[in-house]
Amino acid sequence: MSIPESHYPARWWHALPDGRIQCDLCPRDCKLHEGQRGLCFVRKMEGGQMVLTTYGRSSGFCVDPIEKKPLNHFYPGSSVFSFGTAGCNLACKFCQNWDISKSRETDTLMDQASPEEIALAAERSGCKSVAFTYNDPVIFAEYAMDVADACHARGLKTVAVTAGYIHDVPRREFYSKMDAANVDLKGFTDDFYVKLTGARLQPVLDTLVYLKRETDVWFEITTLLIPGHNDSDAELAAMSQWIMRELGPDVPLHFSAFHPDWKMRDVPATPASTLTRARDIALAAGLHYVYTGNVHDPAGGTTACPSCHAALIVRDWYRIDDYTLTPDGHCPHCGTAIAGRFGAFSHPFGHRRIPVALHPQSRA
């Protein structure tokens, strides 16, 4: 008898002497009684074992520009087939996707799709890659990894958009299936992480160092700047200096603007000047590629050569207005290699988002 997708056997757990089980996927180490779910809500003790309740189920599919993930140095101008599930293993009070990540309603999961169906739909949509996004793919790692295998079989790349909150063993297995990642570095103090995300800073730093030193995964970092919480000059300088020291100057860093949402509706939106100030601090620390997001800022969206400072990829929001990088990723003016993954560039996808229904007949 086949196992229902909503009862898919989960990995990374062990039994405890008192009859409970412990999840070993992320540093939360949730200890569960029979029928109980972890904080992520999607991993559950059932029949004495752990199951993943969202395998094969999605909150929806869209075709996006790769720049929306955001990834500015991973096949710029290409399209990415994006999907997520429900739930999250962080508890960010400022969540910008709370309707998906905080969902406790199975009705949020509109589409059912096997890994092979997703890979085929992405291929038919003309996408270069598939992104696990909207909520954190760490919590549906088994599903994401199976989808990644199906994508690789069709020559598609895979992208994880994640907070990087994961233990070492599953981290190694998960990222072995990923070609690229954008990691949310929520802030740069443990106090911020504990009070506003319910997590800790160090495991995220460990993920970033692991990606840089032990994998070939292309990754970029995003920090959502929240007025009065993680946007001081001192914290931004400390974070930029850590990235420079531990990861090097070529890891792209994105500063994005917060808007009042979820449990922080009383905090004002981030002014564009804050993003510009953060970008200046990071550039002064020696980082080569620093971007601003969620604001209209062509200068903050442009990829410049770190040697001759020529504008190589000029962006306005997610639209590419000018592209002069060579196909092998070099500056045509001085020959400097630009960090990233590049290829032939023509007819960029643009800034639009296209919703996709894998099973249109089910939406009647």
N, C-alpha and C positions, 0 to 999 in steps of 0.2 A: 504494500500500500504506500503510495507516495505521501510525503510529508507536506502539509499545507504550507504555503509560503509564509503565512503569518506565524508559523511555529518552526521557523528554520533553525537548526542547531547552531548555536553560537560557539565561538572559540574564545580562548584566553580567559579561563575561569578555573577555579578549583573548589573542591568540597571542604567544608570546615567541620571540625569534630562535633559541633553542636547541632549539625543537621542543616545549617545554612550553606550557601555557596558564596564565594567572593569573586567579583569581576576583576580580572587582571588587565583589562584593556587600557584604562586611564588612571591617573593618580588619585582619583576619588576612591578607588578600592571599595566600591559598594558591596555591602554584605547583605544578602537577601534571604528572606524566608520564602517558603513555598507561596507562589502567587504574587509575590512582591516584585516591583520594578525598580530599576536603578534610577538615579536622578535624571538620566537622559530620557527616561520613560520608555525606551524602545528595547531594552535588554531586561529580560524577565526570568525568574526562576519558575520552571514549569515541569512537573514530573521529576523533580530532583535534579534537573539540569538547567542550563541557561539557554534561552532561545532569543533570536532576533525577530521582533514582531513586524518589522517593516521591510523584510527582504522581498524584492520584487514589486514594491509599491512606491509610488512617487507622488510628490505634491505638484507635479506638472513639469512640462518640458518647454524649453525656449531655445531658439538660436540667437546667440549674442555675439557682439564683437569681442575678440579676445581681450581687448583693452578694458572691458567692463569687469574683469575678474578681480583686481586689475593685473594684467601682465603686459608690460610694454616692450619686453625684449624676447618674447616667445612667439615667433612667427607673426609679427605685427601685421595688422590688416586682415588677418584670417578670421573665420567664423568658428564658434565653439558651440557644441550642443550641450546645453546646461540642464541639470536636474538635481533635485534634492529629495529628501524624504520628510520626516518630522522629528521633533525632539532635538536636544542638545545636551552636551555634558558640561557646559558652562551655564552660569546663571546671571548673565550680564544685565544689569539694570538699565543699560542704554541700548539694548538690542535693536537693531534697525530692520531685522527680519523676524520680529517676535511672533507674527501671525503664523509662521511656519515653524521656527525653532522652538517656540514655547507651546506648540499645539499639543493638546491632550485629546483631540478629537480625530477619530479615524477617518471622518468624512473629509479631512484635509487632504488625505491621500487619494487623489482622483484617478490616477493612472496605474494600471498594473502592467508590468513589462519585464520580460526576461532579459538577461544580459545580451543575448543575441539580438533580440528585437531592438534594444537601444542602439547597439552598434550599427545595425542595418539602417535604422532611422537616421542616425548621424551621417552615415555614408550617403544616403539618398538626399540628405539636406545639403550636401556639398561641404560639410564641415571638416576642418583639419584635425579637430580634437574634440574630446568629450570632457566636460567639467563636472565634478561632484561639488555642488555649491548650494547656496540658499540656507542650508543648515550644515552642520559639520560632518563630513564623511567619516570621521573617526568612529562615530557611533554606529554607522552602518558599514563598517570596514569589509565584512564578508561579502556583502552585495557589491560594494564599489570595486573590490579586487576581482570578483568574477566578471563584472562589466569591463574592467580594464583588460582582462585576458581576451574577451570577445572583441574589444576595440583593436588591440594589437594584432589580432588575427586578420583584421581588415585593413591594417596599415594606418590606423588612427592613433593619435597621441592622447594621453590622459593627463588631466589637471585636477589637483586637489586644492580647494579653497577651504582653509582650515585654521583653527586657533592653535594647532600644534600641541594639544594637551593629550599626550599619549605615553604609555610606558615603553621601555626600550625594546622588548621582544616584538610586540605587535608593530611598533614603529618601523622596525627593520623589514618586517614582512609587508606592511602596507606600502611603504615608499619604494619597495622593489618593483611595484606595479605602476608607479607614477613617473611621468616624464617631466612634469612641472608642478609647482605649487605656489600659491600665495598664502603666506602665513601671517595671521593677524597677531601683531605684537601690541597688545591692548594698552600697555603703559610700561613704565620702567621702574616701578616700585612694587614691592610685595604688598604694601598697604593698599595700593590701588586694586591689585588683583583680588585680594581677600575681600575688601569691602564692596567692590562694584562688580566682580565676576564670580565670586565664590570659589576661586581657584588660587593657584600660586604661580609666581613668575618663573621660578627656576626650571620646571619641566619644559616650558616654552623655549627658554634659552637653550636647553639641552637639545631640543629638536632642531633648532636653527644651526647649532654647532655640528650636530650629526649630519644634517643635509649638506653642509659646506665641506666637511672633512672626510665623509665616508660614502658619499653618493655622487652620481652624475645628474641628479635631479636639478633642473633649472628652477630656482626659486626667487621670489621677490617678497618684500615685506610691506605690510600696510599697518599704519597706526591711525585710528580714528581719534582726532583731537577734540577733547571735551573741555569747554571753558572752565577754568578753575580747578580741574581735576588731574589732567596729565599734560598740560600745555605750558608749563613754566620753562623759562630759558635753561634753568639748571637741569631739569629732567630731560629735556630735549638734547642738551649737550652731552649728558651722561649716556643716553641711549645711542646717539650718533657715534660717540667715541668707542663704545662697546662694539658696535657693528664694525667700525673701522678696524679695531684691534683683533676681534675674534673671527670676523667673516671676510674682511677685506673691503676695498673701495668699490668693487664692481657689483655688489648685490644691490639692485634697485630698491629704493625706499619710497613709499607712497604715503603722503599725509592727506587724509581725507576729512571732510567737514561733517561734524555731528549735526543732526537735527533732532529736536525734542521728540522723544518717543518712549514707548513702554513705561518704565517706572521713573523716568527722568524728564518728564514733560515740563518741569519747572526750570530747567537749565536752558539758557538761550542757545540758539544756533551758533556754530563756529563762524566768526567773521573771516573773510578771505585774507585779511591782513595777518591773522594768526598762522595760516598755512604758509604764507610767504615768509614770515619770520622763522617758522620751523625749517623751511627749505633752506634759508640762508644759513641757519645754524648747522644743518647737516652738511651742506656744501663746504662750509668753513672747516668742518672736522675732517674733510678730505674725501668724502663720498663722491663718486663720479656721477651717479644717476639718481636724482631726487625729484619727485613729482608731487604735484598737488592734485586733489581729486574732489569731485562733487561741487566744483566751482568753475566759473568761466575764467580760465587763466592759460592762454596759449603758451606763455613763457614757461609756466609750471608743468605743461604737458609735453614740452618739446625735448626730444633726445638730442643732446649735443655731444660732439666729439670731446673727450676729456683732454685731448692734446692741443688741437687747434681751435676748439670751441665753435666750430661750424655747426649750424643747425642741420641735422641729418634726417630726423623724422619730426615734422611739425604737426601737432595735434590741436584740435579744437574740440573739447569734450572727448568723445570717443571716435571722432572723425579724423582721418589722416589727410591733411591738406597738401603735404609735400613729403617726398621720400627720396632721398639721394644715397642711401646706404647701398653698398655693393651686395650682390647676392650672397657672397661668403661672409658678410658682416664686417666690412672694413669701411673706414672713412675714405671717400674718393679723393679728398683733398690732401691728406697727409699719410694715408695708409694705415692709420691706427686701427687695431682690431677692437671692435665694440663687443662687450660681453653680452652673450645671449644665444638664442637659437634663431637663425635666419634662413631665408631661402629666396627664390625668385619672387618678386613683388609685382603684382598687376591686379587691377580692378579690386581694390580693397572692399571688404564687406560693408564698411561704413558704421554709422552709429545706431542703426535701427535694432529693435528687438522683435523677433518673430515667434509668437507662441506656436507650439506644435502639439497636435493630438495624435498619439500613437494609435488610438482606437476610436476614430471619430464617431462610429456608430454607438459607442457607449455614452456619448454626451447628449443623447436625445432627451 
